[in-house]
Amino acid sequence: MNYQEATDRLELILSQLEEGKKSVDELSDLVKEASELVKFCKTKLKNTEEEIQKAFDEA
């Protein structure tokens, strides 16, 4: 999964949560998935920032 796919999935989850038509179990699963996706995105952003900084430092 890449960053764009993760953010797209997060947007879909958010729209599903906003609809309010999910059971408690489905809500729990969606929130867990969203949490993992947010962690993935944060890590990806941090790594990208470090790579950019390293490239600038080497230049």
N, C-alpha and C positions, 0 to 999 in steps of 0.2 A: 504494500500500500504506500502511496506517496502522499505528500502534504495536501494536494488538491483533492484527492479521493477522500481523505480523512475529513477535510472541511466540508465537502459535499455531503458526506454521511452525517456529520454533525448538524448541518442545516436540515436534513431530512428528519433526523431524530427530533430536533426542536419543533418542527412543524407538527410532527405526530404528537408530541407532548402538549402543544398548544391546542390541538383538536379536543383533547380530553376524552377520547373514546377508547382508551386502553384500560385493560384490567390492572389491578394492583401488581400482579406478577409481571405483566408486560412492561409496566412503568418501571419496575425495579430493574428489569433486564436492560431497558433502554438507558436508564440512568447509569448503570454500570458500564455499558458500552460507551456512552458519551464520556464518562470519566477516563476510560482508557484512551479514547481518541484525543482528548484534551492533553493527556500526558504525552502521547506520541507527538502531537503538534508542538508542544512546548520544547520537547527534546530536539525535534527537527529544527526549530527556530534557533535554539541555543547552539546547536552544532553548526548551522549555517553561519551564524554570527561569528563563531570562533574561526571558521574557515576563511571568512572574508577578512577578519582582523589579521589572521596569519598571512594572507596574501598581501595585504597592505604593508605589514611589517617586513616582509621579504622584498618588497619593491623598493 
